[in-house]
Amino acid sequence: MNILYILRQKNPDDTVKKIIDEHKKTNKVTVININENKNYDEVVDLIASNDKVISW
């Protein structure tokens, strides 16, 4: 499964990091920070091409 994490914080807390690390063990995980990545065409493409999108 392909999972996309969209983060709004520059430094996610430990809980978020642990969840992402657990998902990385069995899935293909992409993490983007919406505050740093202003290429919205790329963000929309990533949302469309992943099976699951999680926003923090």
N, C-alpha and C positions, 0 to 999 in steps of 0.2 A: 504494500500500500504506500502511496506517496502522500506525505503529510506536509502541509505548509504552515509554518508558524509566522504570524504577523505580530511583531512586538512594537509597542508604542513607547516603551521605556528604553533608555540607552543601556542600562544595566538591570537585567531581570533579576528578581530575587532568587534565592536558593531553591525554592519550591518549583518555580518555572524551569530552572536549569535541570533539576532532577527529573521532571516529567519529560523534557525534551531528550535527555540522555537515555531514559527508558525506551522511548519511542524509537530512538536511533538503533537500538539493539535488534529490532525486528522489521523496521520500515526504512524507506528512503525519506529523510527529513530535510527540508529546506527552511532556513530561518532568515527572515528579512526584518529590518527595523524600518518602519514606515516613516520615522522622522529623519532618517539618514538617506533612504532610497526614495528620491522624488520622481523616479522614472515610472509614472503610473501605468504606462502601456505595458511595461515589464511586470508590474504588480498584477495587473488584470490578467495577463497571460499565465502567470503562475497560479492565480486563483482558479482559472479555467482548466489548467492541466493537472491539478492535484486532486486526489480522491477526497481528501479531508483538509479543511482550513480551520485553524484555531487562532483566535486573536486574543492577545493579552494586553 
